Each structure stands twice: as C-alpha cells, then as structure tokens.
Amino acid sequence: MEIRDSVAIVTGASRGIGRATAETLAREGGKVVVNARTETDALRQLAKSLGTGKGLVAAGDVGDLNACRKIVEAATARFGRVDILVNNAGIFGLVKMEKMRPEDWESMFRVHVFGAFNLIHLVLPGMLERKRGVIVNVSSIAAARPPGPGRVHYGAAKAALVGMTRALGQEIASQGVRVVGIAPGLTDTEMVRKGIPNLAKRAETIPMGRIGTPEDIAHAVRFAIENEFLTAETLFVTGGE
Ligand SMILES: NC(=O)c1ccc[n+]([C@@H]2O[C@H](COP(=O)([O-])OP(=O)(O)OC[C@H]3O[C@@H](n4cnc5c(N)ncnc54)[C@H](OP(=O)(O)O)[C@@H]3O)[C@@H](O)[C@H]2O)c1
C-alpha cells in the first residue's frame, strides 16, 4: 500500500520503535496518529514534529477497549478513516515462572495480545468495507527463538501475535487487507536498556555484531506496508540471530 496520504495509527509511539515508525510513515507522506498510555510532552512534541496537519496525539491504554474506541474515534474524526494500524505498544519484565503471579501473566497479554485485538476489532470493519488496509503486529525474536530466562510471559504473548498474524492474514487475504508481523531482535530502546541485564555482553552474541536501531525496525514496518504480496507472515529482523 502506498503510504502517501494514508492514515496510520501507531501505538506505543512515545519513544523507541514506535516513535521511529511514526517518523518514517510521516516522512513517506502518511498522516499518523501517535499513541502511548498518557499524553506527555514527548508525544505532543512528536506529533508536532511530523509536520503541519500530519500528526495527531491519541493517548490511551491499548489494553482497554473503551480507550481504544476513543483512539479510533479521534483518528476518524481528524483524518476520516484508518488505513494502517501498527500494533507496537509493549511492556517487558523478567520473572521466573515459579515466581510469576497471575497479574504478571495477565498484564503481558493485556497489552500485547488484547491490545492488538482491541484495535483490530475496531478498525478492521472499515478496512474491509474499503478493501484497503494493512495491520502490522510487532512481535519479537522471543516468540520463536530461545528468549532466555524470565521471559515466559513475554515470549508467549509475542508468539500469540505470530499466530494471530498467520490466522487473520489468511482469513482476510482475498479481501484487500493484509496482516504482517515484524519480529525485532535486540533493538536499542529504553525497553532493553532498562530491562536486559549485561546488555553489552548480550549484544556480542548477535552475528552482525551490533544491536538494531529503532530505524532498522521502522524500515521493516515500512516494507511490510508497501509490499503488496506480503501477508500472514512474520518477518524476523534480528541481525542474523
Ligand atoms: N527493543 C527491543 O529489543 C524489542 C525486541 C523485540 C520486540 N520489541 C517490541 O517492540 C515494541 C516496541 O518496543 P520498544 O523497544 O520501542 O519499547 P519502549 O521504548 O519501551 O516503548 C514502548 C512504547 O509502548 C508504550 N506503551 C506501553 N504500554 C502501553 C499501553 N498499555 N498502551 C499504550 N502504549 C503503551 C510506551 O509508552 P508509555 O509507557 O508512555 O505508555 C512506549 O511508547 C514492543 O512491542 C516490544 O515488545 C522490542
């Protein structure tokens, strides 16, 4: 799909991969609704930096269906429709399974899996009606490759996104709407700087010898949107891991 003049919602856009994705889509001529849990100066500044009339802030917890309804209503009120949905919002945490509380498990699924479901549920009918849309689910290398200890909830939630991408992509493949997963490897964002112990040592294990940049992943999201023969697949962007 051509990004120029398309309307995108990017969740989790206040920093990291979401921010780089919003900037990439705006640079390609898209109109971008930027989301994070709360409306902060960072989010307002980002929307402004995307260019006059190109950015809109729509804060809200993606795990909350009512908040998602407001995000989609704001997008539609300003730009008329939603053509691109990037389900990027995410959280991370290390908890060994024997210490895992039901609320740790639930919060991981609430943001990643219910968050994606909530927004897909709200934007898909319009996309199908117009026969035009791309949904990008940001999964993780942890969905399919050894994620390391303490990440059972994270790996399981990200694997659910791979399954959702596969099943939904095939279900609607003939209806003009594509569903693509992007599974980043280790990427230089606040999530890993705060969440991964011994980051420098861990980075040495990446075959390309470096961790990814948010722009590396945003570039893959752009490819997923633009390539018209790509659906139901998750692309691993990992520096060779
Ligand atoms: N960095 C990596 O190495 C890596 C690797 C594989 C996959 N990923 C995935 O890539 C995505 C982006 O991660 P990142 O590394 O860019 O992380 P990040 O820098 O921590 O950014 C996460 C974003 O998600 C937002 N967010 C969190 N919970 C939310 C909620 N309930 N509702 C709305 N927004 C929410 C955060 O904003 P607020 O906190 O302000 O709400 C922030 O904007 C995540 O899905 C992550 O799992 C990252």
The ligand as an ORCA input file, in Angstrom:
! r2SCAN-3c Opt
* xyz 0 1
  N      13.607     -3.210     21.923
  C      13.702     -4.496     21.601
  O      14.800     -5.102     21.665
  C      12.497     -5.242     21.144
  C      12.700     -6.543     20.648
  C      11.616     -7.265     20.208
  C      10.349     -6.717     20.246
  N      10.173     -5.461     20.744
  C       8.809     -4.932     20.770
  O       8.773     -3.695     20.069
  C       7.724     -2.892     20.602
  C       8.282     -1.520     20.950
  O       9.267     -1.682     21.953
  P      10.414     -0.610     22.300
  O      11.643     -1.384     22.443
  O      10.333      0.533     21.377
  O       9.935     -0.228     23.770
  P       9.845      1.146     24.591
  O      10.914      2.078     24.162
  O       9.731      0.757     25.998
  O       8.442      1.740     24.078
  C       7.229      1.095     24.398
  C       6.092      2.005     23.999
  O       4.845      1.365     24.318
  C       4.046      2.275     25.079
  N       3.103      1.512     25.897
  C       3.374      0.596     26.873
  N       2.230      0.098     27.376
  C       1.210      0.696     26.696
  C      -0.197      0.598     26.752
  N      -0.811     -0.241     27.622
  N      -0.940      1.365     25.928
  C      -0.346      2.217     25.050
  N       1.000      2.365     24.949
  C       1.763      1.606     25.765
  C       5.075      3.112     25.832
  O       4.594      4.358     26.219
  P       4.104      4.721     27.704
  O       4.934      3.912     28.654
  O       4.347      6.184     27.764
  O       2.670      4.354     27.673
  C       6.111      3.333     24.740
  O       5.698      4.351     23.863
  C       7.176     -3.652     21.810
  O       6.018     -4.341     21.442
  C       8.287     -4.620     22.142
  O       7.814     -5.747     22.828
  C      11.224     -4.706     21.187
*
